[in-house]
Amino acid sequence: MKPLSNVQIEYALKTTHSQWRLEGIFIRRDLEFKGFIDAWGFMNSVALLAEKADHHPNWENVYNRVVIRLSTHDAQGLTDKDLQLASAIDELANGTQR
């Protein structure tokens, strides 16, 4: 899979993926929830999306906060797979994020 160009990444981050930011070869989104159970429930839902897409995030969770980083390791950068999973995560977050 071919990595996205810098122009493609910048455009995506300015338009449809404005809640994400570039961090090295990753795009990153930080989310905050009411509590640990809500954060964990969100992570469970993302895990199902990721498994279905066969594309898994790098992430961390501390109490009510979840940090998600996406990159396509095989391509050593960002690809359409990352943007597609980011869109699915955004749709999910719009219904659960406070």
Secondary structure, 3 states (H helix, E strand, C coil): CCCCCHHHHHHHHHCCCCCCEEECCEEEEEEECCCHHHHHHHHHHHHHHHHHHCCCCEEEEECCEEEEEECEHHHCECCHHHHHHHHHHHHHHHHHCC
